[in-house]
Amino acid sequence: MKIGNIEFCKYPVFLAPLEDVTDKVFRYLCKEYGADMMYTEFVSSEALIRDVKRSIQKMEIFDYERPIGIQIYGNKIESMVEAAKLAEQLNPDLIDLNYGCPVKKIASKGGGAGLLKDIPKMVEMTDKVVKATKLPVTAKTRLGWDESNKNIVEIAERLQDVGIKAITIHGRTRTQMYKGEADWTLIGEVKNNQRMKIPVIGNGDINNPEIALEMFNKYGVDAIMVGRASIGKPYIFKEIKHFLETGEKLPKLSTAEQVELLKIHVDKSIEYAGLPRGIIRMRRHMALSFKGLPHFRELRIKMLRCEDYEELIQIFNQISEKYSDY
């Protein structure tokens, strides 16, 4: 499978762009565990053209991360074109257009998944961005706006016609947000549409190796994208890829191994963001770590409330000692 000139293995596993999650620290870990393609956090086109410092920081990339894409979003065609030109200067491997974010503050203003209510504008925006950059342009979107408007087959064709090099489809509508199960049926229809010549990447509810293999086999997608299931668990990429390549499951990470991974993550987060922000940025990851441990509520609350580094390390050590048999 190729996107532009980027070549991938037989079963590529991508890391989804996630706000306040896929910073350079988390991407480092996901790459270490085998993610085949990664993206920056999504960046507002308006903030980017105003040279907002935080947006520029989001787009900082390193050679070891490649291939990597910068994802941009917005509701103004001119701003998206300008943002794509600015993003190109940072030398990513591709530019991805966010047509899938369901968050109200973005979608209600016509950005992200809000463009699913104005397909002609989405197509025009894509066309102009493609023409404005020499980099491959891809798009990430959803099945449609709501249950009555699941028009992803048409959308995919029209975006392909104006030059995108791949499309990622999340198997929910905008109104579903992240509720219910992802419906991959229409993702499969897009992939099996004889008009489609570009890679189709499936996204939604891939949270273990068995589901990953099923999505490849059942729907024929060219790649899969893992999002929320990677939070607090960057090693999911290693688990999935090992299973796809060998048909065997890796042993479950022990509690002690998870603790050591979190320590590395915390140290790098502090190096990146300082104290106490580096610890605070870790809370979403810590909240989803250590699933299934019995009688863990008190320690979890203590861990999530902590802002002192030494105290946090003590809590980690306590977890490791208390759950040494898990």
N, C-alpha and C positions, 0 to 999 in steps of 0.2 A: 504494500500500500504506500502511495506517495501523496504528499500534499505539496504542490509545486515541485521543488527539487529535493524535498525532505523525504528520505526513505525510512520506512519503519519495518519492524519484524512482523511475523505472521499474526500475532495476537497483541496489538498495541493497547496499552492501558494508560490513559491520560489522567492527569490531575485537573479537576475543574477549577476555574477561577472563583474564589470565594472571598467576599469582603471581610476584612479583619481576620482572615485565616491564612490565605496563601501569600504571606509575606516572604521575604527572602530566607528567613530562618526556617520556616516550615517547608519551603521548597527545597532547601538543602537536604533536609531529612528525607523527604519523599524521593528525591533523586538518588540518595544513598540506598534506598530500598527498592529502586528499580522503575520509578515512573518514567514512561517513554516520552511523554510530552507534558509540559507544564505551561501555566499562564500566570501572569501577574494578577493581583487583585484588580477588579475592574476599575477603570479610571474615568471620571467625568470629563467629557470633552470641553465643557465650559471652564472647569477648574484648570484643565491643562493649558488652554490657550491664555488663561490669566496668569500662568506660571505659578500656580499655587504650589508651595514647597512640598506639602504632603503628597500631592499627586506625582510630582517628579520623583520623590523617594520611592513611591510604589512601583515605579517603572525601572528601578535600578536592577540590572541583570548582569550575570557573570557567565563566562564561557562554559564553566562546568555544568551549567543548567541547560545548555542547548540540547535539543531544540526547545525554544520557548517563545511564546507569543505574548503580546501586549493586547489586553482587551479594553476597548473603549465603549462608552455609551453616551447617549444624548438624544435630544429631540429636535435639534436644529441641524439641517443638512450642512450648512456652511461651516458650523462649528465642528461637526464630525470630520469633514474634509480637512480642516486645518489641524485638528487633533491627530489625524492619521499621518499627516506630513511631519508633525513634531515627533510623534512616536517612532516614525521611520528613522529619524536621526539618532535614536538610541540603539539602533541596530538589532532589533529582535529578528526572529526567523519568520514571523508572520504577524499580521494584525487581525484580531478577532473582533467582530461586531456583536455587541450584547443586545440581542432582541428577545431575551428571555427572563430578565430579572423581574419578579412579580411584586417586589416591595412597593407599597402604595406611594411613598414619596417620590419614587422614580416613575412607575407605570402611570400614575394619575396625571403626570405632566407630559406624557407622551414619549418617554424614554423607555429603554428596556423592553419588557413585554407589552408596554403601552402601544408600541408600533404594530402589534398584531391587530389593532383596530383600524389601522390605516396602511394597508398593504402597498398601495401605489407609492406612498411616501417612503416606506421601507425599501422598496425596489429602487426608487430614485436615489435614495441615500446610499445604498450599496453600490449602485452604478457609479456614482460620483467619487466615492471613496476608492473603488477599484482603479479608476482612471487617474487618481491623484498620487498613487504610490506604486513603486516597482516591486514591493513585497507581495507575497501571496496574501489574499484577504479571505478570511473564513467567517462564518456566522454561527452563533448559538441561539437557538430559539426554542419554542414550545409547540405543542400540537395545535394550538389556536388560542383564541381569547377565552372561550367558554365551551360548554358541552355542545351548544348549537352551532359553533363555528370552529370545528376542527378541520382547518383548511391547510394543514401542513404539506400535503402532497403538491398542491398548487404553489404554495410559498416556496418550497424547495426548488421546483422547476424554474420559477421566475428568478430566484436568486442565482441559480446556476446560469441562467441565460445572460445575466449581466456580469458574470465573471468570478464568482466566488470559487475557491479551490477545494472547499470541503464544508460540510454542514454538520453541526452537532444538534441533536434533538433531545430535549428533555420530555419524557413521556407523560406530561401533565399539561393541562391548560393553565392559563394565568389565574383564573378564578379558583382553581384547586390549590394554588400556592404549593405547599408540600404535603397536603393531606391526601389520604387514600393511597392506593397503590398506583405506581406508574404503569401506564398502558403502552406496551411496546408494539402493539399490533400495527399502529400507523407508522411507527419507525420502520418496521419491516416492509410496509407498503411503499414507503419512500425508497428504501434500498432496492426493492425488487421492481421498481418502476423502470421500464426499459428506456425511458428518456433520461434517467439519471446516470451521469458518467463520473461524477465526482465522489470522493469518499463520504460515507455516511457514518457518523459517530453516535452511538446510543448512550443515553444518560438517564439515570433514575433508578434508585433502589438497588444498586449493585453494592452489596455489603458483605459478600463472601465469595470464595473462589467458585463454588458450584453454580451460583447464579451467573457469574461472569461467563463461564463456559456455556451455559444454557443460552445466554443472549447472543453469543457468537454463532452457536450452532442453529438455534431456532429462527433467528431473524437475519442472519447473514451480514450483520454490520461489519464495517471495516475496522472499527476500533470501539472501545468502550471508554467512558469517562466516569471516574469516581469522584464524588463530591463530599457530601456530609459524612459518609462512612469513614473517611480518612481523618476526620477531626479527632485528635487524641490517639490516632492509630496510623501513623505514616507507614508502618510496616505492612499494612494491608496490601500494598503493591507487591511486596515480596511474596506474600501468601498467594495472591492471585496468579502472579506470573509463574511461580513454581508449579502450581496446579495445572495451569494451561500448558506448560511445557512437558510435564512429567505424568500428569494424572494422579499425583500423590499430594496429600496435604502435609504441610509442614507442622511440626509440633507447636502447640500453643505456647506463646511467650509466657514465661513464668512471671509472677508478681515482681520478683527481684529484677528481672530483665526489663520489665516495664518501668520500674522505678529508675533504673540507670538511664534509660532512654529519656525519661522526663527530666532528669538532672541535666543531661546534655542540652535538651530543648530549652530549659530555663536559663542555663548559662549563656547560650547563644542569643536568647531573647533579651537578656539584660545587656549583653554586649551591643546589641542592635539598638535597644530603646532606653537603656539606663534603668535606674531604680527610682520609684517602685513600678514604673510603667511596664518594664519588661516582665515583671511577675503578673501584673494585672492583665496583660495581653495573653497570658498563658491560661487564664481561668477557663476559657471555653474548651481548651484541650484537656485540662485537668478534670473538668466536670464529666468528661466522657471517657476517662481512663478508669481502669480497675472495675469494669462491669462484672457483676456476678459475685463479687466478694460478699460474704455474709456479715451482717452487723457492721456495715461500713459507713453508715450515715454520719455518725459523729465525727469520724476522721475526715470524711469528705467535706463537711461543712468547715471544719477547722482549716483544712488545706485551702479551700476556696476563699476564706476570709483573710488569710495570711498575706502580708505585704513585706515581711522581713525575710531576707534571704536565708540567714542562718537558721531561723525558726522553721522555714519551709523545708530546708534540708533535713532537719530533725524529724519533721513530720514524715517525709519520704522514708527515712531510715526506720521509723516506727512502723510504717506500712509494710516495709520489706521484712522486718523481723516478725511482726504479728501474723503475716500471711505467707510465711516461708514455705508452707506446704502447698501453695496454690500457684 
